[in-house]
Amino acid sequence: MTQDWNRFLSVEAKNRHPSVMKTVGGPDIISFGCGMPHSDCFPLKGLSIKYTTPDSNFKKTAIGSNEDDANSKEGASEIYQMCQYMSASGTTYFKKWTHEHIEEFHKPAFRDWDCLIQSGATLSFDQILRMICDPEIDTILAEELTYPCFLESCKPLRLKVFGVKMDADGVDVNDLDMILTNWYEDERTKKYRKPKFYYCMPFGQNPSGITMTIQRKKDLLQICQKHDILVVEDDPYFHLQLDPSAKNVPSLLKFDTDGRVLRIDSFSKMMMPGMRISVVTANNFFVKKLTMMNELSIHSAAAPSQLIVYMLMQEWRQQGFRQWIEYIQANYRRRRDIILDAFDKYLPKSLCSWNKPSSGMFLWIKLRLDKFPKLDRSEDDSEWALELEDLVYDQALKEKIYLTKGHWFMIDDMVMAGFRATYASGEYEDLYEGSRRLGIAIRHVHENLYEK
Amino acid sequence: MTQDWNRFLSVEAKNRHPSVMKTVGGPDIISFGCGMPHSDCFPLKGLSIKYTTPDSNFKKTAIGSNEDDANSKEGASEIYQMCQYMSASGTTYFKKWTHEHIEEFHKPAFRDWDCLIQSGATLSFDQILRMICDPEIDTILAEELTYPCFLESCKPLRLKVFGVKMDADGVDVNDLDMILTNWYEDERTKKYRKPKFYYCMPFGQNPSGITMTIQRKKDLLQICQKHDILVVEDDPYFHLQLDPSAKNVPSLLKFDTDGRVLRIDSFSKMMMPGMRISVVTANNFFVKKLTMMNELSIHSAAAPSQLIVYMLMQEWRQQGFRQWIEYIQANYRRRRDIILDAFDKYLPKSLCSWNKPSSGMFLWIKLRLDKFPKLDRSEDDSEWALELEDLVYDQALKEKIYLTKGHWFMIDDMVMAGFRATYASGEYEDLYEGSRRLGIAIRHVHENLYEK
């Protein structure tokens, strides 16, 4: 007998559904879809363990072996710490390194800050959501195109997200100011509780690829101060600054004298996502609460992950780490330049446009809606935009090129049809070939519509 | 200006407080407090990484070195999987091993089961709570003395926990039956929603050390079936079966033909807590929901942890793993026997009693309340019990022996004064010396009360 287990679910669980983000794979399919780092950008190439053996009744040790040229790290205290329970704020050595790293790269303006090691940015924003928002009651502000996993984390908690307009410099602070000023007058917002925070991705925003300028960051903080709201700065692409225009832009932390920024750093894009390490930097009050949440959930990021990253830092030293950052930047810059060159060659500029991201892994392709004939003139413009996006998406898949649909990133329906493309994980020839196929797909849809 | 940040907190976060469990350390203090594994029971003694070097612009590799006798594991696909994002149900190789392990040791009776890798039992029961319970509305049943971290996970969600009586064989199923049968008549329960699950620790229960018998497990499942509730079987001590009486007792999964058991396995006690690995085994429906929660929180346990445990299993093979289990059992059995010998020597049997646990890390010391003169005869019995417990706790600390207070484990006030003592992490001489000090403390409190 198959039971219906739904009767045991919480409202949260009932509102939890599979991700809208689909990954399409298969023979010959080229993917511009998932933002996975390229394997050239992983520094770890082997692992060896020294373990106690059954033959000696676990008194003597042996080595897990595939090669002959490796040596074993056996700083007794680190290995013991890696095996044993650890503090909810992280292992001593890694916590210390992280604190120095935050100080060196972000220079927080607020004095009473601290940081906390967690297991990945997705967990971190889920914990922050639960720390700040009451399910079904609270609301959140975010860029009008934003990261689907963030939206999907809000859904089970029934938190309504309101979109704020963006331009090439980042969030439109006037729009943000207007929304908050008119909150209890505007029909759209007045029945909801005023938001407690604004969620943003300041570098190489996912999906738009936009990097917020210094001036915009200062303006953003001023508006947040005016309306007394917090900022969650989710910043996995900070170290993927590809152009000089991005290179001198600091974190919001540097301008935040109030302590209203909760920053999430991640090791996923600049090192290895498999480590599951993120760092939350915020004022002490929030870090303490999040530490209590760590105690009753993950404890901390897994100790082997903390040790491996720490060992890398010890081996490379500060100078080597800076070289690593330059190395991955050069790697992704090259890939970005290749996809831009390929788009320039293969995409019909009369039918679509795209941006040149100064950091991160993504660029945003927008279809020129006015160049595609609208078949049903009575149809709503935003419905038509979605329909067109679907047509191109499906045709692209037929041409064996996979992209991420723009509508997966929209908070509300928009009169916009677009795609997020990543250059992060594709090989050079695939970046060219994928672009060629995409060009064919867009032209095909366009011609087909005219024939109808 | 110091701000009051409380205005930004959710109700959940406002109800989150530091743990009641205190750890007391210091020079010369012997601890019978924390249930940390002994370092002899950690199989990992060294770690080595092969990493790309700055000098070669990250083309060539080097080894993090402390010794000369190590070899590097470099199964290309495992190392790549360890670096890259992974599936929310775990890495392919570890998921496969785990599935076989569950099948071999627990033999689930329900056909449509699956398992899921998460990062530690504490996270797992937090996720299960959120999957099943609506904050402020749902209720939970648990053993009347239970694990404080579980109670503290319920608190921020405002889930009321009701205690079920226990005896030497585990949960008192008649009491469980009565509570559920009379739920909507009993003054104590009738205003609350009927519980959706019963939470238990079947082996070496924390704090009582009790192991549930086979018959009791069958009876428990029958009652849960009768009232249509689930069972959460939190079982970190399964592999710490110290006596033959525990050795042939299987998991609840083996008798669960309905699929109503959600079992949590942990690698923390039988291997290394620093790995942060737990496994939830349940019917497919719940595993799918929990996998969605993984996707939007931890993704999975960190990949290095999964790889390290997997490498150990490959090196040891099945036979070696079974030897490992016997080795840690022998280790903890020896420690348990020593503390029992020490208690026998040093504790006043006229003033207290204790049990001999057949599995796990803990035993439970009960003060004989009737042997201590009650100073204020008008005082409530349960208040007096707490007061006496405090007196012994404080006196023990003066004698430099630390124990975990019984009241930290009580769901409701009980007319009971007791302590949880662990033999897991103490050295042999400390187990004796700590017991001697405890004996002095108990006698001292007793004499002092008579002098008053």
Chai-1 contact restraints between the chains, C-beta under 6 A:
chainA,res_idxA,chainB,res_idxB,connection_type,confidence,min_distance_angstrom,max_distance_angstrom,comment,restraint_id
A,W5,B,F285,contact,1.0,0.0,6.0,A-B,restraint_1
A,F8,B,I132,contact,1.0,0.0,6.0,A-B,restraint_2
A,F8,B,K196,contact,1.0,0.0,6.0,A-B,restraint_3
A,S10,B,I132,contact,1.0,0.0,6.0,A-B,restraint_4
A,S10,B,C133,contact,1.0,0.0,6.0,A-B,restraint_5
A,S10,B,D134,contact,1.0,0.0,6.0,A-B,restraint_6
A,V11,B,D134,contact,1.0,0.0,6.0,A-B,restraint_7
A,E12,B,R130,contact,1.0,0.0,6.0,A-B,restraint_8
A,A13,B,M131,contact,1.0,0.0,6.0,A-B,restraint_9
A,A13,B,K289,contact,1.0,0.0,6.0,A-B,restraint_10
A,R16,B,M292,contact,1.0,0.0,6.0,A-B,restraint_11
A,M36,B,Y85,contact,1.0,0.0,6.0,A-B,restraint_12
A,F42,B,C83,contact,1.0,0.0,6.0,A-B,restraint_13
A,P43,B,Y51,contact,1.0,0.0,6.0,A-B,restraint_14
A,P43,B,T52,contact,1.0,0.0,6.0,A-B,restraint_15
A,L44,B,Y51,contact,1.0,0.0,6.0,A-B,restraint_16
A,L44,B,C83,contact,1.0,0.0,6.0,A-B,restraint_17
A,K45,B,K50,contact,1.0,0.0,6.0,A-B,restraint_18
A,K45,B,T61,contact,1.0,0.0,6.0,A-B,restraint_19
A,G46,B,K50,contact,1.0,0.0,6.0,A-B,restraint_20
A,G46,B,S72,contact,1.0,0.0,6.0,A-B,restraint_21
A,G46,B,E74,contact,1.0,0.0,6.0,A-B,restraint_22
A,L47,B,I49,contact,1.0,0.0,6.0,A-B,restraint_23
A,L47,B,K73,contact,1.0,0.0,6.0,A-B,restraint_24
A,S48,B,S48,contact,1.0,0.0,6.0,A-B,restraint_25
A,S48,B,A70,contact,1.0,0.0,6.0,A-B,restraint_26
A,S48,B,N71,contact,1.0,0.0,6.0,A-B,restraint_27
A,S48,B,S72,contact,1.0,0.0,6.0,A-B,restraint_28
A,S48,B,K73,contact,1.0,0.0,6.0,A-B,restraint_29
A,I49,B,L47,contact,1.0,0.0,6.0,A-B,restraint_30
A,I49,B,I308,contact,1.0,0.0,6.0,A-B,restraint_31
A,I49,B,M311,contact,1.0,0.0,6.0,A-B,restraint_32
A,K50,B,K45,contact,1.0,0.0,6.0,A-B,restraint_33
A,K50,B,G46,contact,1.0,0.0,6.0,A-B,restraint_34
A,Y51,B,P43,contact,1.0,0.0,6.0,A-B,restraint_35
A,Y51,B,L44,contact,1.0,0.0,6.0,A-B,restraint_36
A,Y51,B,L312,contact,1.0,0.0,6.0,A-B,restraint_37
A,T52,B,P43,contact,1.0,0.0,6.0,A-B,restraint_38
A,P54,B,W316,contact,1.0,0.0,6.0,A-B,restraint_39
A,P54,B,G320,contact,1.0,0.0,6.0,A-B,restraint_40
A,P54,B,Q323,contact,1.0,0.0,6.0,A-B,restraint_41
A,F58,B,Y327,contact,1.0,0.0,6.0,A-B,restraint_42
A,T61,B,K45,contact,1.0,0.0,6.0,A-B,restraint_43
A,I63,B,A70,contact,1.0,0.0,6.0,A-B,restraint_44
A,I63,B,N71,contact,1.0,0.0,6.0,A-B,restraint_45
A,G64,B,K73,contact,1.0,0.0,6.0,A-B,restraint_46
A,G64,B,M311,contact,1.0,0.0,6.0,A-B,restraint_47
A,G64,B,E315,contact,1.0,0.0,6.0,A-B,restraint_48
A,S65,B,N71,contact,1.0,0.0,6.0,A-B,restraint_49
A,N66,B,S72,contact,1.0,0.0,6.0,A-B,restraint_50
A,N66,B,K73,contact,1.0,0.0,6.0,A-B,restraint_51
A,N66,B,E74,contact,1.0,0.0,6.0,A-B,restraint_52
A,E67,B,N71,contact,1.0,0.0,6.0,A-B,restraint_53
A,E67,B,S72,contact,1.0,0.0,6.0,A-B,restraint_54
A,E67,B,E74,contact,1.0,0.0,6.0,A-B,restraint_55
A,D68,B,N71,contact,1.0,0.0,6.0,A-B,restraint_56
A,A70,B,S48,contact,1.0,0.0,6.0,A-B,restraint_57
A,A70,B,I63,contact,1.0,0.0,6.0,A-B,restraint_58
A,A70,B,A70,contact,1.0,0.0,6.0,A-B,restraint_59
A,A70,B,N71,contact,1.0,0.0,6.0,A-B,restraint_60
A,A70,B,S72,contact,1.0,0.0,6.0,A-B,restraint_61
A,N71,B,S48,contact,1.0,0.0,6.0,A-B,restraint_62
A,N71,B,I63,contact,1.0,0.0,6.0,A-B,restraint_63
A,N71,B,S65,contact,1.0,0.0,6.0,A-B,restraint_64
A,N71,B,E67,contact,1.0,0.0,6.0,A-B,restraint_65
A,N71,B,D68,contact,1.0,0.0,6.0,A-B,restraint_66
A,N71,B,A70,contact,1.0,0.0,6.0,A-B,restraint_67
A,S72,B,G46,contact,1.0,0.0,6.0,A-B,restraint_68
A,S72,B,S48,contact,1.0,0.0,6.0,A-B,restraint_69
A,S72,B,N66,contact,1.0,0.0,6.0,A-B,restraint_70
A,S72,B,E67,contact,1.0,0.0,6.0,A-B,restraint_71
A,S72,B,A70,contact,1.0,0.0,6.0,A-B,restraint_72
A,K73,B,L47,contact,1.0,0.0,6.0,A-B,restraint_73
A,K73,B,S48,contact,1.0,0.0,6.0,A-B,restraint_74
A,K73,B,G64,contact,1.0,0.0,6.0,A-B,restraint_75
A,K73,B,N66,contact,1.0,0.0,6.0,A-B,restraint_76
A,E74,B,G46,contact,1.0,0.0,6.0,A-B,restraint_77
A,E74,B,N66,contact,1.0,0.0,6.0,A-B,restraint_78
A,E74,B,E67,contact,1.0,0.0,6.0,A-B,restraint_79
A,M82,B,G274,contact,1.0,0.0,6.0,A-B,restraint_80
A,C83,B,F42,contact,1.0,0.0,6.0,A-B,restraint_81
A,C83,B,L44,contact,1.0,0.0,6.0,A-B,restraint_82
A,C83,B,M272,contact,1.0,0.0,6.0,A-B,restraint_83
A,C83,B,G274,contact,1.0,0.0,6.0,A-B,restraint_84
A,Q84,B,G274,contact,1.0,0.0,6.0,A-B,restraint_85
A,Y85,B,M36,contact,1.0,0.0,6.0,A-B,restraint_86
A,Y85,B,P273,contact,1.0,0.0,6.0,A-B,restraint_87
A,S119,B,S119,contact,1.0,0.0,6.0,A-B,restraint_88
A,S119,B,I298,contact,1.0,0.0,6.0,A-B,restraint_89
A,G120,B,H299,contact,1.0,0.0,6.0,A-B,restraint_90
A,T122,B,L296,contact,1.0,0.0,6.0,A-B,restraint_91
A,L123,B,S297,contact,1.0,0.0,6.0,A-B,restraint_92
A,L123,B,I298,contact,1.0,0.0,6.0,A-B,restraint_93
A,D126,B,S297,contact,1.0,0.0,6.0,A-B,restraint_94
A,R130,B,E12,contact,1.0,0.0,6.0,A-B,restraint_95
A,M131,B,A13,contact,1.0,0.0,6.0,A-B,restraint_96
A,I132,B,F8,contact,1.0,0.0,6.0,A-B,restraint_97
A,I132,B,S10,contact,1.0,0.0,6.0,A-B,restraint_98
A,C133,B,S10,contact,1.0,0.0,6.0,A-B,restraint_99
A,D134,B,S10,contact,1.0,0.0,6.0,A-B,restraint_100
A,D134,B,V11,contact,1.0,0.0,6.0,A-B,restraint_101
A,E152,B,L296,contact,1.0,0.0,6.0,A-B,restraint_102
A,S153,B,L296,contact,1.0,0.0,6.0,A-B,restraint_103
A,K196,B,F8,contact,1.0,0.0,6.0,A-B,restraint_104
A,M272,B,C83,contact,1.0,0.0,6.0,A-B,restraint_105
A,P273,B,Y85,contact,1.0,0.0,6.0,A-B,restraint_106
A,G274,B,M82,contact,1.0,0.0,6.0,A-B,restraint_107
A,G274,B,C83,contact,1.0,0.0,6.0,A-B,restraint_108
A,G274,B,Q84,contact,1.0,0.0,6.0,A-B,restraint_109
A,G274,B,A303,contact,1.0,0.0,6.0,A-B,restraint_110
A,R276,B,A302,contact,1.0,0.0,6.0,A-B,restraint_111
A,F285,B,W5,contact,1.0,0.0,6.0,A-B,restraint_112
A,K289,B,A13,contact,1.0,0.0,6.0,A-B,restraint_113
A,M292,B,R16,contact,1.0,0.0,6.0,A-B,restraint_114
A,L296,B,T122,contact,1.0,0.0,6.0,A-B,restraint_115
A,L296,B,E152,contact,1.0,0.0,6.0,A-B,restraint_116
A,L296,B,S153,contact,1.0,0.0,6.0,A-B,restraint_117
A,S297,B,L123,contact,1.0,0.0,6.0,A-B,restraint_118
A,S297,B,D126,contact,1.0,0.0,6.0,A-B,restraint_119
A,I298,B,S119,contact,1.0,0.0,6.0,A-B,restraint_120
A,I298,B,L123,contact,1.0,0.0,6.0,A-B,restraint_121
A,H299,B,G120,contact,1.0,0.0,6.0,A-B,restraint_122
A,A302,B,R276,contact,1.0,0.0,6.0,A-B,restraint_123
A,A302,B,A302,contact,1.0,0.0,6.0,A-B,restraint_124
A,A302,B,S305,contact,1.0,0.0,6.0,A-B,restraint_125
A,A303,B,G274,contact,1.0,0.0,6.0,A-B,restraint_126
A,P304,B,P304,contact,1.0,0.0,6.0,A-B,restraint_127
A,P304,B,S305,contact,1.0,0.0,6.0,A-B,restraint_128
A,P304,B,I308,contact,1.0,0.0,6.0,A-B,restraint_129
A,S305,B,A302,contact,1.0,0.0,6.0,A-B,restraint_130
A,S305,B,P304,contact,1.0,0.0,6.0,A-B,restraint_131
A,I308,B,I49,contact,1.0,0.0,6.0,A-B,restraint_132
A,I308,B,P304,contact,1.0,0.0,6.0,A-B,restraint_133
A,M311,B,I49,contact,1.0,0.0,6.0,A-B,restraint_134
A,M311,B,G64,contact,1.0,0.0,6.0,A-B,restraint_135
A,L312,B,Y51,contact,1.0,0.0,6.0,A-B,restraint_136
A,E315,B,G64,contact,1.0,0.0,6.0,A-B,restraint_137
A,W316,B,P54,contact,1.0,0.0,6.0,A-B,restraint_138
A,G320,B,P54,contact,1.0,0.0,6.0,A-B,restraint_139
A,Q323,B,P54,contact,1.0,0.0,6.0,A-B,restraint_140
A,Y327,B,F58,contact,1.0,0.0,6.0,A-B,restraint_141
